[in-house]
Amino acid sequence: EPEVTQTPSHQVTQMGQEVILRCVPISNHLYFYWYRQILGQKVEFLVSFYNNEISEKSEIFDDQFSVERPDGSNFTLKIRSTKLEDSAMYFCASSPDRADYTEAFFGQGTRLTVV
Amino acid sequence: SQKIEQNSEALNIQEGKTATLTCNYTNYSPAYLQWYRQDPGRGPVFLLLIRENEKEKRKERLKVTFDTTLKQSLFHITASQPADSATYLCALGGHASGGSYIPTFGRGTSLIVHP
C-alpha cells in the first residue's frame, strides 16, 4: 500500500541551526501539507502546497519556514534558525485532491528536538 | 475565534460495547468534518469524512453523525476491541470558496478498550 515517508524519524539540533525535514508524498497525489504537533497538544496546520506553490499557510508559518519540492518526488520543510519552541513532531501529508473532497495521508512524522 | 472541543478525559469502556466520542464546535460553520485515529508517536490515520449536508455516515463498525444545528459530531465504534484503543481526532474544514478548506484539528479524545 502506498504511503508517505518522512526522514529522519528523529532530529536533534542546536538552537539557531537550520534543519531540513524531508518527505516523499504518495506518487500520484497533488496536494501536500506540513503539520506539527507539540507534545501533548493538537495537530496544527503549517502550510499547504499545490501546483508547485504555497496555496495556504498558517500564522505559525513565518519567515523562518520555507517549503520546496525540488524534484518530482521530494517535499521538504526548512526551518532557518531553530528555536526551542520549534521542538515538536512534524507531519507531512498528501492527498489526491483537496482536503474537502478526500482524506489526507499522513507520514509517521519527524520528531524535532531543539536543544 | 473558532473552537473545536473534544473531551480531554479518556473514555474507558469494556470490549464489545459501543464507544461514543463527541466533537463540538463553536464560531464556525464547517463544510465538512473528518475523523482520524492517532496512535502514540505516529501520524493520524483517516477514518471517515462527512459533509454538512449529510446526517450520518457508516464504514464497517464506525458511524459518524453530523448535526449542524447542535454544532456537534458523534463518532461511534460498535463492538469495540482492545485494538481500537487510540486517540481519535476530529478535524473541520470550510468552503474553499469562502476561505480555507484546510482541516483544523481538535485535541482528540483517548479511547481505552478493556478486555
Interface residues (C-beta under 8 A of the other chain):
Chain A: V4 Y33 Q41 K42 V43 E44 F45 S48 E56 M89 F91 A93 R98 A99 D100 T102 E103 A104 F105 F106 G107 Q108 G109 R111
Chain B: A31 Y32 Q34 Q38 G41 R42 G43 P44 V45 F46 L49 L89 A91 G93 G94 H95 A96 S100 Y101 I102 P103 T104 F105 G106 R107 G108
